[in-house]
Amino acid sequence: MENKTELPALAPEAPGRPKDTRYKEQFGVIVICKTEAEHKQVYERLYSKGYKCRAVRT
């Protein structure tokens, strides 16, 4: 059974998409690594191929 609950409308003063041209749509991929060494290896491999990367630890 699918539970589709509609979200309430945002308040008029709520922030939204910037009105000027600074907004740039982006897409990302998250890679889950088992070790810190694998994390570093994956980052370096993607970075060396020209991808813009961000390293995150949770």
C-alpha positions as CSV (number, residue, x, y, z in Angstrom):
1,M,0.0,0.0,0.0
2,E,1.4,3.3,-1.0
3,N,1.3,6.2,1.4
4,K,1.1,9.5,-0.5
5,T,0.8,12.4,1.9
6,E,0.8,15.8,0.3
7,L,3.1,18.4,1.9
8,P,1.6,21.7,3.0
9,A,2.3,24.7,0.9
10,L,5.4,26.8,1.7
11,A,4.8,30.1,3.5
12,P,5.1,33.2,1.1
13,E,8.2,34.4,2.9
14,A,9.9,31.0,2.7
15,P,13.2,31.0,0.7
16,G,13.1,29.3,-2.6
17,R,15.1,29.2,-5.8
18,P,17.2,32.4,-6.2
19,K,15.6,34.9,-8.5
20,D,18.9,35.9,-10.3
21,T,21.1,33.8,-12.5
22,R,23.4,32.5,-9.7
23,Y,21.5,29.3,-9.5
24,K,23.0,26.4,-11.4
25,E,21.4,23.0,-11.5
26,Q,23.9,20.2,-10.4
27,F,23.8,16.5,-10.2
28,G,25.9,14.3,-7.9
29,V,26.7,10.7,-7.1
30,I,27.5,9.3,-3.7
31,V,29.9,6.4,-3.4
32,I,29.9,4.3,-0.2
33,C,33.3,3.1,0.7
34,K,34.2,0.4,3.3
35,T,37.5,1.9,4.4
36,E,39.4,5.2,4.6
37,A,41.9,3.8,2.1
38,E,39.2,2.9,-0.4
39,H,37.7,6.4,0.1
40,K,41.0,8.0,-0.8
41,Q,41.5,5.8,-3.8
42,V,38.1,6.4,-5.2
43,Y,38.4,10.1,-4.7
44,E,41.8,10.3,-6.3
45,R,40.7,8.2,-9.3
46,L,37.6,10.3,-10.0
47,Y,39.6,13.6,-9.4
48,S,42.3,12.5,-11.8
49,K,39.7,11.9,-14.5
50,G,38.6,15.5,-14.2
51,Y,35.5,15.1,-11.9
52,K,34.8,17.8,-9.4
53,C,34.8,15.9,-6.1
54,R,34.1,16.5,-2.4
55,A,35.3,14.1,0.2
56,V,32.8,13.5,3.1
57,R,33.0,11.4,6.1
58,T,29.9,10.4,8.1
